[in-house]
Each structure stands twice: as structure tokens, then as C-alpha cells.
Amino acid sequence: MEINRIIDHTLLKPGSTEEQIEKLVKEAIKYNFYSVCVNPIWVKKCSEMLKVTEVKVCTVIGFPLGANTKETKLFETKNAIENGANEIDMVINIGFIKSKKYSEVEEEISEIAKICHKNNAILKVILETCLLSKEEIVKACEISENSGADFVKTSTGFSDSGADKEDVALMKKSVSDKVRVKASGGIRDYKKAMEMVESGADRLGVSAGVEIYEKSKSI
């Protein structure tokens, strides 16, 4: 496995500058990471910088709380794809999951999935596992798959904690082979990255992509 090809090279801090985004993109090209994952305001710039490469552009929707209205998330998704996003990481409506408003959650994900797939974009659903019980994680995975998601993702990296290998394993077990798992949040070194992969992660969202890749080459 070439670990660089499962890395979404990520920079989502609110104070990220244009210079930092340019550095992120240049690193993604140099190391041939799968994608860059950036806030929506940087999608167009990244798309332009990456158009002659195989590196994808990923962005976040309803981020980081997931509590936007469905209509807002739909607009964000359309706008991001128009600006060049290839992959959409949307935050699930966490409050609705905890309130057992499952039909509303399914409707939202389904409508976003239709927009994504109509435009050949990938949809990942961020569960924010640290805020959910094990039963809620399983239910969120089931809803995500039923609604057409391509991935379920652990975390935003902005909540109480990030990716946990037990949660990754549970997510992998809770979806069919049609749906993949992305681990993100707090994966800062090669050892933890490999723990996530061994637990079932198919993709990693990390800001330490360069360090993780270089460590993989030294082992």
C-alpha cells in the first residue's frame, strides 16, 4: 500500500492563509496525495492549481457542526462542485441523529448524494463519532449507506476528540463493501495512521501528511 494515495492532505483551520493553501497544494502535488481537503473559499483556487494533476479537491459542507438547514447544505454542495470540488465531506445532522429524527437525516444525505453523483463527485458523511453512542454510530452508518453515501467519516477534528480505532472498526463493520471509511481528527503520526488503516480505514484525513509519508518510507 502506498500510504500517500489514501491521504486527504488537510488544512481546515479558520485562519489559514492563501500562502498556506498554496503550500498545501504544492505538497500534495509533490507527494501525490489523493486530495487536498480545504474550506469552501479555497476550492476554486485549489482546483485551478491542480487541474493538470491527478490530485483531487475535497471540501467540507455544514462544517463543523452539521446543524445548518438542509437547504443551506444543498446550496453549499452545488456551489462547491461548481467551483471544482471532486469530493464533498458533509457533517451529518448530529442533533437529529440523537433525537432519532432519522427520516430527516436520510432525506438530507440522499438529496446531497444525488447532487454529488449527478456531477461525478464523491460524498463522505462525517459522523462526529465522539458525540455519538455506539448504537448511534451504527445507525448513522446505516442511514448514510441507505442514502447513497460513498464514505462514512469519523470526525471533523473540531470537536471533543478525533478518530478512534474502535470506532473505525465499528463503522467498517456497520457498512457493506460499497461504502468506505475515512478516519480523520488527531492522526498526527505514522503509528496512529497505520492503526486506523489496520482497523479498516480506506482513507485518512490528516494535516501531517508529509511527515506520515516520509516516516512510511523510512521503515
N, C-alpha and C positions, 0 to 999 in steps of 0.2 A: 504493500500500500504506500502510495506517495501521499504523505500527510498534507502537503501543500494543496492537493486537489480536493480536499474536503474542508478547507478553511474559508470562511467568510471573514475577510480582513476588515475589522470593525472599528468605526470611530463615531460614537453617538453622543459624546459629551456636548452639552448645550453651548459651551464656549469655544467649540472647535473653529479654527480659523481657516480661511481659504488656503493658506500656505500649508497647514497641517493636512488638509484634504488632498492637496496635490502630492504631498509626501506619501500619503496612504496609497494613492493610485499608483505612483511610481514604484512603490514596494510591491504592490500586487502584480504589476507587470513583470518586475524583476524576478519574483519568486513564483510566478504563475499560480497565484492563489485562485480558488474557484470564483470568488466575487469580492467586491468591496461592499460593505454594508454601512450606509450613511443616512443621515436625516434627509427628509424630502427636499429641503432647499438646495442640497448639493447633487441631486440626481442628474440634472441636466449637464452640469459641469463634468461629472464623472463619466456620463455616457459619451460625451464628446471626446474626452481623453482616452477612452477605452474602445472606441468604435472599430479600430483595426486590430484589436486583440481578441482573445477568447475569454478574457475575464468579464464576468457578468456584473451587473449593477443591481444591488439589493437595497431596499429601503423599508422603513417601518411605518405602520399605519395604526392610528389610535394609540400612539405611543406616548408615555409608558404606562398609562393607567387602564386603557381599554374601555374607559367609561364615556367615550364620545357616542353620540347618536349613530344609528345605522347609516342615516343619510350622509353624515359627515364622513364616516369611514368609506362609504361608496365614492364620494367625491374625491377624497384623498387618493384612493386606489386608481381611479381613472386619470387623475392629474399626474400621478407618479408614473404611470405607464406611458402617458403622452410625452412625458419628459425623458423617457428612455429606460425606465426600470424594467428589469427582466424577472425580478423576484420580489414578492411582497411578503413581509413579515408583519402580520396584524396581531394586535393584542386582543385576546378573547374578552368578552364582557364578563369579568370576574364576578362582579356583584350579582349578575343574572345567574351564573352557574351556582353560586352559593345560595341563591333564592329559589333554585330549582325552576327557573323560567327557561326551560330547555328549548321550547319551540322558538322562542325569540332568538336565542343564541344560534340555533340551527339555521333559521331564516337569514340572519346576518351573514354568517360564514358562507352559506350557499350562494347568496347574491354576489358576494365579493369573489368567490371562486369562479362564478360564471364570467365575470368581467376579466379575471386573470386568464382563464383558459381560452376565452374568445380572442385574446391578444397574445397567446402563446407564452404567458407568464406563469411562474410557479407561485403557489400560495403556501406559506407556512403560518400556522396558528400558534401564537405564543400563549402558553397556559398560565404562566407565573406560578409554578408548582409550589413555591414556598408559602403561598397563601391558600393552597387547597389541601384538603384531606386526601388520603389515598383513594378513597371512593370517588371523590370529586375529580381527581386526575383521570381515573379510568373513564368516568362519564364524559369528561371533556374530550378525551381521545376518541371515544365512540362517536360523539356528536361531530367532531372535526372530520372524521373519516366519512360519516354519512353525508356530510355537507359538501364533500368534494375537495377537502384539503389535500395537498401533496405531502406536507410535513406537519408534524406537531413539534413544537419547540419548548424548551424548559422555561426560559426566563428572559426578562428584559435586561437584567443587570442593574436595575434601578430600584429594586425592592429589598425585602429583608435579607435575602440571600440568593445565590445563583444556582448553577447546575449541581445536582446531587446524583451520584451514580445509581443509587437505589431507585430514584425517580425515573432516571433514564431507562433502566431495566424494566420498570413497571410500564412506562409509556410504550416501549418496544413490544412488550407482551400484549398491550391493550389495542394494538392496531394490526391490520393484516399486512402482508408483504407489499401491498400497493402504496402504503403510507410509510414515509421515512421519519427519522427522529433527528432533530438538531439540538445539540447541547450548547448552552451559552450562559454566561454570567460567572465570573470568578475563575475562569480557566486561564491561569496565568503562566503555567509551565508545562513542559513536555509530559511529565509524570501524570498530571491531572488530565491532560488531553487524552492520553492513552487509556486512563481509567474510564473516561467517557466512551471511547471507541469500543473498548472491551465490554462495556455494559450495554452497547447497542446503538451508539450514536453514529449516524451516517454523515453528519455534517457538524462542524464546530464553528460557533461564533466567538471570535477572540480578537482582542486588541494586541495580543502578544504573538501574533502570527510569525513574525520574523524570528523571534527568539525560539519559539517552539520548533519551527522548521530547521533552524540551524542546529539545535540540540539533536533533532532526529538524525541528522547527517553525521553527528559525531559519535553516535552509539554503534 
